[in-house]
Amino acid sequence: MSLKRAFDPVVDANTRLLILGSLPGDASLKAGQYYGHPQNGFWRLVGGVAGLDLVALPYAERLEALKAAGVGLWDAIASARRPGSLDTAIRDVEVADLNRLVASLPALRAVAFNGGKASRLGRRALSLAAGIDLIDLPSSSPAYTRPLSEKAQAWSVLATLLR
């Protein structure tokens, strides 16, 4: 089982909302892109919250549009061993240095967790993050089989953070 690593954070000094996944899946790692699996609903969900058609943009422009909207991306796991892409198969976890990243973001108001694994690990790692809202979201992954409309309803809580 090979070691898989997270991508670098996508943030800047204007990041108001940081969305944390668990660890990129195989399709994302192969593409070198956050949420690179074509069936992952992330770009539709966050685009809906931010009022942007992110799916239509090339990847680099998606990231710039997110940053311009005050949204940052990273993962709760820096590295782990995992056959395939399911969070339930993750082993030998090295948690990301979330406190250091959060401390470097002066405009940060909230951290949202994309799925249960990201929430469990991220909340534990951010136990000292006073004054920042922590928000649990249903996973955008196709492995979490709820309808996208149901996920979108839950993700809509993020819209107030971006106004």
Buried (B, 14 or more C-beta within 10 A) or exposed (E): EEEBBBBEBBBEEBBBBBBBBBBBBBBBBEBEBBBBBEEBBBBBBBBBBBEBEBEEBEBEEBBBBBBEBBBBBBBBBBBBEBEEBEBEEBEEBEBBEBEEBBEEBEEBBBBBBBBBBBBBBBBEBBEEBEEBEBBBBBBBBBBBEEEBEEBBEBBEBBEEBBE
